[in-house]
Amino acid sequence: MSQADLLIKNGLILTLDDNFTVLPQGDIVINQGQISEISAASQTKAAQIIDASGQLVMPGLINTHTHAAMTLLRGAADDLPLDIWWHKVIFPLEKKFVSPEFVRIGAALAILEMIKSGTTSFLDMYFFSAETAEICRQFGIRAWLGEAIMDFPTPSCKSAEETLNYVRAFANHYRADPLITPVIAPHAPYTCNRENLLKAKALADQLNLPLNMHVAETAEEVANLRLQTGLTPVVYLEKLGLLCRRLSAVHCVHLTTEEIKLLAHHQVKVCHCGESNMKLASGNAPIVELLQAGVTIGLGTDGAASNNNLDLFDEMDVVAKLHKAIKHDPLAINAKTALGLATTQAAKVLLRPDLGSLIIGNKADIILLNLNTAHLTPLYNPYSHLVYSAGGSDVSTVIINGKVIMKDRRLITIDETEVLTKARELAVKIGQSLPRL
């Protein structure tokens, strides 16, 4: 009998397959980065064995929207109106400090945080994407990376045309990478003119790559676009031909009923960043209505500058409770739905049905949670526990693409101390430039 690469034994397995199959005590066999067997008691031999006794085994979490390097701006500006937060603090700091080194250090800090809280895949929109890609490869995390396309100069490019050329070269370099997926990322309708939006869509079509864009995040954004074009954001994008199944629209806080129908009709995906939207007082996305319309939704944390952490367990808890409160309905978003928004549905946002659930043939992106804690005892309903009781610090082991990345909360692929030291050293310089508001 041939030997498998990895065997996870004796765990409480939540497959999150279509039937929500649960194995109270089961084994998972992994070969060449894929799940090859799930059973109650495997007889397969393996080069590496993980005893998951007393642990819950589930798919890795998927963060559908963040700005990874902005972890270096965590806590730099809180409890401020969005326009002041953006224009008086974040933009000036980015203009002064964002560089390839900033992105490498910030991305490493973000990925460290994400892995330690159970995230195995993330979609990022920021600058110097090639730097983030190399950090992702060092850690061994799965990532969708989009270089932000804007009308005006960015820290990485002097013009939108230069950004598009950067994106094209980046996409050609990484399109065959097993962990990195290039993304075409026009920042938003209010930062990209018609011409640049069309160029971004044409490039995405040409290279058959995902599109990612901020849409209808604030009431002010919607009002300004109405003044300029007479149209709301989703209608405007539909007129330009940007709505398609490969587009993931971030935030979608301020939508009309017509726009919800358009998103569903064109199979546009939505990235919901509930905590960030609440903290910036942007509003609350109509998640229940979007789900009822058949729109696929994934959870995102947004950047740590506006969240202020990258823990998807927090996001699951918030999405369930927030929309119960908004709708005055305890059934509005249940625990299974909330969990799906960070796993199975998030995988669909990224157009990757081989992620987000533990079934034979899927990629082996798996996390283990320690159940031997007071706040997870007793255990009657694992779905409820994951959404309402668990946190990122409960994650003990992380496996990505069949490789053990973290074991017993210790990162194997990188030096955690080095990551934290570099971040703290750069933070001293950033801290000296924080404005007094």
N, C-alpha and C positions, 0 to 999 in steps of 0.2 A: 504494500500500500504506500502510495506517495505521501510525503510529509507536507502538511499545510504550513503557511507562513506564521499564522497566529490563531490561537484558540482562546476564546473567552468562555469561562466555565462558571456554572452555578449562579448566574445572575437572574434577577427579576427583569425580564425582557419586555419592553414596550416596543412593538414593531412599528406602530403607526401605519400599518397597511390599511387597505380599504375596509377590512373587517375589524380594525383595532385589536388585532390578536395580541394577547398577553400570555407569556410563558412564566408562570410563578417561579420556576427554576429551570433555566435552560442554557444552552451553549450556542455560540456563534463561531463558525469557521471562516477564516479569511485567507484568500489566496490572490496574489498579484493585485492587491488593492481593492478586491471585490469580495462581497459576501458570497460564499459558496455553499454554506449549509447553516440552517437554523433548526435545532432539534432539542428535545428534552434531555438527551444524554448522548452526545456525539462519541463515536469510537475513533475518530480521526486523530492521528498523531500530529503534533505541530512543533515547529522550531522554537516558538515562544508561547507560553501559556500564562494567562491572567486569571487568577481566581477572583471571581466577582461575587463571592458569598457576601451577603449583607449589603449588596449594592444594586442600584437600578441601572439597567443598560438601555440606552435609547439613541435615536439619531442625533447627530450633532446639530446645534442651532445655526440658523442662517440669518445674518444681518443684512437686510436688503438696502440699507442706506446709511452711510456714514461718511465722515471726512476724517480719515484716520489720523493724519499728522496734526490735526487740531487738538489732540490730547494735550499738546504743549500749551494750549490757551485755556485749559480747564480752570475755571474759577477766576479768570482774568476780568470777566464782566458779568455780573449777576444782578438780578432784580432791577433791570433797566427796560425801558420801552425799546421795542425792536429797532427803530430807526437810530436811536442813540447807541444801542449795543453794537449795531452793524457799522455805522459810519464814524462814530467817535472812538470806538475801541478796536473792534476786530479788523476792519480794513486797514487802519493805520499800522497795527501790529504786524499784519501779514505783509504789508508793503515794506516794512523795515526788516523783518526777520526771515520771511520764507525764502528758503534756498534749498539746494540739494541736501545739504547737511541737516537742516531743519526737518525736512521731510523724512530723511532716513531715521533720525532720532525719534521724531514724533510717531512715525509709522511703527517703529519697533515697540514703543511704549504702548500704543494702541493694540497691537497684535498680542503682546504679552497679556494685556488686560482681557482681551477677547478670548484667547485660548483658556486662560485661567477661570473664565466664567462660562465655558462650554460652547463658544462659537467656533465652528469649523469652516465656515464660508462667510465672506462679506463682499458687498458691493460698495466701492469707494469712488467718490468724485472729488478730485483735488488737483494739485499741480505736481509736476515732476513725477509722473506716474512710473517711469522706468526705475526711479529710485525705490518707490514703494514695492514694485515688482520684485526687485532683488532682495529686499527685506523679507517679503513673503516667502520667497524660495529658501532663505536661510532658516526661517521658522518651520516651513513645511505646511503653511496654511493655504487654503483654497481661496482665490480672490478674483473678483471682477473689477477691473480698474479702468476708470474713465478720466481722461485729462479734461478739465473744465474748459469749455469753449465759450469765449466772451467776445463782445465787440471791441473791448478796450484791452490794453496791455495787461498781462498777468505776470506773476513772479517768474513764470517759466518761458513765456513767449511774448513777443512785442506786438503781435497782431493776431486777429482771428485766423488769417491765412497761414501764419507761421504755426499756430496751434494745430490747424488741420493737417499741415505737413508733419508735425510732430506725431499726431495721432496716427496718421497713415504709416509712418515708420515704426511706431510702437506696435501697432496691430500686426504688421508683417513679421516683426521679430518674435512676437509671443503667441501668434495664433495657433501654433502646434504644441504649446506648453501644456503639460498635464494638469497644472494647478492654476495657471493664469489665463483669464479670458479678457481680452481687450473689449472696452465698451466705448461707444460714441456718446459723448456727454455734453451736449449744448446746455449751458448752465440753467437758463430759464428764458421764457419769452420776453422778460423785461431787461435781460442783459444780452440777448442775441436778437439782432434785427432779422427781418424776413429773409434776406439773402443768406445770412450765415446759418439760419435754421434749415433752409433748403439744402445748403451745401453739406451740413451735418447729416441730414437724412439721406442724401445721395451717397455719401461715403458709407453710411451704415448699410444701405442697399447693395452697394458695390462689393463690400467685404462680407456681407451677410452677418453683421454683428448686432448685438443688442444696443438699444438707445436708452438713455437715462437722462431725466430732466426734472427740475423743480417746476411744479405747476400749481397755481392757485393757492399759494401758501398763506397770503395775507389779503385782507379786504382792500388795503391800499393798492396792492399789485393789480387786483381785479379792476378796481375803479380806474386806475391809470390806463390800463389796456383798453377799457371801454371808451375812454376819452380819445385815445389815439386811433383806434380801429373800429369802434362801434360794436366790438365783439367781446365776449368773455373768453378766458384763456383756452378752454377746451374746444370751443367752437372755432376760435382763431386757428388753433393747431389743426383742426379737422379741415378747414378751408385750405391750409397749406399742404395737406396730405401727410402730416406727420403721425397721425394716429394709426397704429398698427399693433399687431400682436407682439412685436419685439420691443415696443416702448414700455418702460416702467416709469410712471409718473409719480414723483415724490410729493408728499403732503396732501394735495387735493382737498384742502380744508374748506374752501369756499366754492361749492359747486351748485349749479342749478339742477333741477330734475332732468332737463334736456341733456345736460352735460353727462350726468350719470348714465343715461341711456346711450349716449355716444361712446363713452368709454367701454361699456359692455358690448356694443355692436362691433366695435373695432378690436375687441379682445385686448385692450390696453390693460396693463398690470398697474397696481397702485402700491406704493411703499408708504406705510403708515408709521409716523414718528410721534406717537401720542404724548410722550413725556416732554419732548422738545417743544411741541406745539403748545402745550399747557404752560411750560415755563416762560416762553416768549409771549404768552397771551395772544397767540395767533388765531386761536379758535379750535374747534373740535371737528375733525373730518367726519362726514356722514358714513361711517363704516357700516352700520347696520343696513342702510339703504343700498350701499355699494354691493354688499354681500347678497342682499335680496335680488339685486339686478343681475347677479352672476359674475361680478367682477372678481378676478383673482387678486388677493391682497397678501402682502408679506410685511412683517414688522421690521422697522429700522430704528436705530437709536439716534440717528443724526450724529453730528459731531459732539465731542465731549465738552466743547465750549458752550453748548446750549442744552445739555442734558442733565447731569454732568458726568455720567458714566456710560459704559458700553455694555452693560449687563442686560441681556435679553430676558432673563428671568424677571427683572423689574418691568420690562415692557409688556410681557405676557400678563402679569398681575394688573398693570394699569389698564391695558386694553379691555380686559374683562370687566373690571370695576367701573371704569370711566363710562362705558357705554350702557351699563346697567343703570347708572345714575342719570345719564342724559335721557334715557328712554323710560325711566321709572319702571323698569322691567328686569327682574332678576334673571330672566332667560335670554336677554338680548344677545350677550356673547357668553357662551358657557366655557368651561375649562378645556374641553376637547377642541373647540373652535380656536380658542386663544393659543393653545399649544400648536395647532396646525398652522397658524399664521407665522410661527417661527420655525416650522419644519417643512411639512409636505406642501403647503401653499406657497411658502417662500421659495421652495425649489422650483415651483412652476413659474414664479416671477422671474427667476433666472433661466428659465427654459431648460431646466435640467431634471427631468423626471427620475433620473437615476440617483438623485439625492433626496434627503428628507424623510426616508423611511427605511426600515430594516427588512429588506426582502432579498431573496437570492438573485444575484446579478447586479444589485445596486453597489455603488461605491461604498467602501467601508469607512464612512465618516461617522464615528460612534463616540459617545461620551458615557462615562460611568459616574453615578452620584452615590455618595456615602449616605446610607439610610440610618446609620447608628448614631443619630443625634436627637436631642430632645425635641426640636421643633418639627421633626419628621416622624414623630412617634405619638400615637399609634398610626398605622398605615391602613386605612380602609379603601381609599380611592387614590391610586397613584396619579391620575390626571389632575385631580384637585390639588394634591400636594405639590406637584410641579409648578402649577400656576399661582397658588395662593400661599404656599408655605416655603418652598425651596428658594434658594438664591445661588448666585454664581459660585460662591465659596463652597457650596456642597459638591461641586464637580471635583472628582478625584483623579480621573484618567481621561485623556483625550487621544483619539485615534483619527488620523486624517489620511485618506487614500491608503488605508491598510497599515500605516506606520504609526507607532506609538510616539506621540509628540510630548505628552505629559503623563507622568506616572506618579501616583500618590502626591499630587500637587507640585511636583518638581518638573520643570521644563527640561527636556532631554536635548533639544536641538540647539539651544542658545544659553548664554550666561545671563541669568536674570539680573544679577548684581550690576553687571556692566551696562545693561539697558537702563536701569534706574539711575545709575551714577551719571551717565551722559545726559539724561533728561534733566536731572537736578542741576547740573552745571549750566546747561543752556537756559534753564528757567531763571537762574540768578540774573542773567543779562536781560531777559524779557521783563522780569519783575521791575527792573530799574527804569523801564520805559512805560509802565502802566500809567494811564492818565488819571488825574484826580478829578472825579466828576461830582 
